[in-house]
């Protein structure tokens, strides 16, 4: 058993509070164990200068950890974000653009913001999983307002962490497991079973092909559960 009582192939308790804020077209507070991330999505007219006149839109993402999200106060990002935040922002943007038809978005920008309120591991994967729900709501809101004439969504995406801890493959690592992991991996998948992102690192040890296969399969099973939870949250929102 793990430090929180789960089996190795079990997700932490996952919940979505849709419509968590009033002003954003789409918003959700995702809870993954003790991790909490507020994800908002807003669609606004206009595109970056290099896309003007090209008949397509853009999706951009920002990520940040609030000062009280960790045990010791995290310095607020002012000006240039730290390297980790930049890496995760790029990951979020790449992953979410994989399910968006930018032509159908028109000359609009879809802004996605993920703010970590409380961190206990898996903040980037929770951000991706929650952001999809927020984007779905934002698209519906923009369509109702006449800002969109077509549906730019082409798929569904979620992400999960997996790793090798004390020689065992484990799904959805919390913070204590993450810092102890010999191998750490983040996997993003679409509902059709295709992969959009696989980030794997031997933090303290190398890993074999068999271990890689086992981790990817474990992650794929976890992501399928997340897709079901996303759909259930949207149906009851």
Residue, then its C-alpha position, 0 to 999 in steps of 0.5 A: x500500500x502507498x502512503x495514502x492507502x491507495x493501490x499502485x494503479x489507483x487515481x487519487x480522488x478527483x473532482x471538478x467544480x464547474x463554474x467556479x468563477x463568474x466572469x470567465x467563459x469557462x472555469x473549473x476547480x479541479x481537485x486531485x487528492x490534495x492538489x487544487x488548480x483553478x482553470x479558466x478559459x476565455x475567448x476574446x476577439x483578435x489574434x497575435x500579430x503574426x496571425x492577423x488576416x490568416x483566418x485562424x485563431x490561437x490558443x495560449x496558456x499561462x500557469x502559475x503557483x500562488x504564494x501559499x500553494x506550497x509549504x514554504x511561500x513561493x515567490x510570485x511570478x512578476x515579470x518573467x516567469x521562472x523556467x518551470x512555469x514557462x515549460x509547463x505553459x508550453x506543455x499546456x499550450x501544445x496539449x490543448x492545441x491538439x484538440x482545437x481546430x484553429x480555423x474554426x476558432x476564427x480570428x479569436x484567441x482562446x486564453x487558458x489560465x491555470x493557477x495552482x492554489x495548493x500543490x501536492x504533486x501532479x499540478x501540470x497534469x491536473x492543469x491539463x485535465x481541468x483546462x479541458x473542462x474549462x475550454x469546453x464551457x468557454x466554447x459553449x459560452x462563446x457560441x451562445x454569444x455568437x462569437x463562434x459559428x463553428x465548433x473548434x473542439x476536435x477531441x478530448x484530452x487529459x493527462x496523468x503522472x506515473x512513475x517508479x517508486x521503490x522499484x514499483x510502477x505507480x499511478x498519479x504520484x503525490x508529492x512525497x512519491x514524486x520526490x522519492x521517484x526513481x523515474x517520473x513520467x507525465x502522459x497526455x492522451x486523447x480520447x481516441x487513444x492517441x498520445x499528445x505528450x509523453x515526458x519521461x525522466x530517469x530522476x535517480x535511475x534508468x528504466x527498461x523497455x518493459x518498465x516503460x511499457x508498463x508505465x505507459x499502459x498504467x497511465x493510459x488506463x488512468x487517463x481513460x478514467x479521467x476522460x469519464x470523470x470529465x464527461x460526468x462533470x460536464x454533463x452535470x454542470 
